[in-house]
């Protein structure tokens, strides 16, 4: 580790950029190997920080929501709730309607058991 690397690590700590700090070694290897130019190096480090912050914020919101169970769409057991239109729900989750500038309004009866095992 060079003096410059050490100074950069200290700067990242002082600025509270731990997302950049966590991936710095891997990004330096890429840069030294010629995979990343100066601007690419900086952009990728910034994206690492953005990703870390988004992940932390998402985890904080999940914790604050105090869900009884956390089930992703991929983990959801549609077989346990056969009335749910699985193909339609997966299609809506793909967000093609949003990219097409359309609206989606889900409606129907309230289900108390969403098929989550547990």
Buried (B, 14 or more C-beta within 10 A) or exposed (E): EEEEEEEBBEEBEEEEBBBBBEBBEEBBEBBEEEEBEEEEBBEBBEEBBEEBEEEEEEEEEEEEEEEEEEBEEEEBEBEEBEEBEBEEEEEBEEEEEEEEEEEEEEEEEEEEEEBBEE
